[in-house]
Amino acid sequence: MKLLSLDLQFFAGEKTEQATPKKKQDARKKGQVAKSADVNTAISLLTIFLSFIFIGAFMRDRILNMMRGTFQDFLLLNLTDQSVHDFFLTMSYQSAIILAPVMGVALVAGVLSNYLQIGFLFSTEAVQMKLNKLDPIQGFKRIYSVRAIVELLKSLLKISFVGFVTFAVLWLDLDKILMLSHITVQQSFVYIAQLTVKMGLFASGALLLLSLLDYLYQRYDHEKNLRMSKQDIKDEYKKSEGDPLIKSKIKQRQREMAMRRMMQDVPTADVVITNPTHYAIALKYDDSKMDAPFVVAMGVDLVAQKIKEIANSHDVMMVENRPLARALYDQVEIGHAVPEEFFQAIAEIIAYVYQAKSV
């Protein structure tokens, strides 16, 4: 029996169940999401090299103007503190203008790639300072772990695949590369720029393909890390829905409070219609609250006896009407007006009660 109990505890603690929506939401709030850094890199590289097709002429003209100004103007300057200062300011400004479009494209691509993977998410949990990250033992375990080996194999695969694609692009253009010495410098620069963009597009496309596979792996690994045991699911249910024992006690307390309020309203009733032994329904007519008589208390068996005791002690008249009592109990709730089909019967009873009280 003891061994069986230990086996049951082991299987109950084994994380074999998919994470619940609450567990996933809590992990997302902490910044723990399925995300591949390779997707960001691939999309950024691809958009940057694509942007060269549109802004390449602008960058070329700005670079040529900067070089022309350097050779024509700045080489003739006298070296003074002010001239060197002006030179660096001018070069920084020109460089910023050249790089600004590229940086802007990279920024948009980075935001877009993150949004495509995880949507909108803002969390400071992932960047908080945690001293356990400085633990050398834990660091050693992270370095020599299965995950580290997988990351190493992924890096080798990326380098090999992207390198092969880049080499293939160069190999297919080998004849033109060997002819560079036979063309002008301007033509050489144009061809090298075109070849660079071509290599970048093919390499980033290859990296994008690998990054999609990595993203699928990251999702699998993320789901695996979030798995829960059956006991975890039970504990989460207790926390979110409440302990069943506590919930039953709360419901019992609510029923007791409702019963006390109902019994407090019995003395205000105009009449109590009885079965006479099993059912008791206390009715009241107040035209300032409702246009029809409404139920202030009802019950069967012991509750019905209690209602009749309170009614008797407060001189509330009781009228026996078996069919009416049973019908009202089945069709009307406490605090609701009686249905229209009972108006005539109840009106006769209340009129009889008022007449009896006035005598």
Salt bridges, closest charged atoms under 4 A:
GLU17 OE2 - LYS230 NZ 2.95
ASP26 OD2 - LYS22 NZ 3.03
ASP38 OD1 - LYS158 NZ 2.86
ASP61 OD1 - ARG60 NE 3.26
ASP86 OD1 - HIS85 ND1 3.74
GLU151 OE2 - LYS154 NZ 3.07
ASP173 OD1 - LYS198 NZ 3.65
ASP214 OD1 - LYS154 NZ 2.31
ASP221 OD2 - ARG147 NH1 2.32
GLU223 OE1 - LYS24 NZ 3.87
ASP232 OD2 - LYS15 NZ 3.02
GLU256 OE1 - ARG253 NE 3.94
ASP301 OD1 - HIS278 ND1 3.14
GLU320 OE2 - ARG322 NE 3.45
ASP330 OD2 - ARG326 NE 3.40
